[in-house]
Each structure stands twice: as C-alpha cells, then as structure tokens.
C-alpha cells in the first residue's frame, strides 16, 4: 500500500515539476537554447509523471476466468 502511494506521489511530483519548469522556461529565461532545453525538460517531466500516474500497479491476468 505504501509503495503504491509513493509511486503515485512521485508521478504527481514530476507533473508539478514539469509545470514549474514550463513557467520558468517561458517567463524567466530569455536566451534561446536554455529556454528550449528547459522547455523540453518540462515536457519530459510532465510526460513521465503522467505515465507513472496512469500506470497499472496490479499485473493483469492472462488466464481466462472460469465460472462454474
């Protein structure tokens, strides 16, 4: 139970970090290349966080269920 919550918290934290990096890239960085790199880091961080949040934690069963 704790591991599941920790993993979800990491995903949420990565999404929040991606949002913060995006704001920093758009608002505070004026040079072209650093802005591009920080923007790409924000997209990567948000995507990884979202992927971790929607990742199934229980392995799916490949065996068909038998109803007797």
Residue, then its C-alpha position, 0 to 999 in steps of 0.5 A: x500500500x505504501x509503495x503504491x502511494x509513493x509511486x503515485x506521489x512521485x508521478x504527481x511530483x514530476x507533473x508539478x515539476x514539469x509545470x514549474x519548469x514550463x513557467x520558468x522556461x517561458x517567463x524567466x529565461x530569455x536566451x534561446x537554447x536554455x529556454x528550449x532545453x528547459x522547455x523540453x525538460x518540462x515536457x519530459x517531466x510532465x510526460x513521465x509523471x503522467x505515465x507513472x500516474x496512469x500506470x497499472x500497479x496490479x499485473x493483469x491476468x492472462x488466464x481466462x476466468x472460469x465460472x462454474 
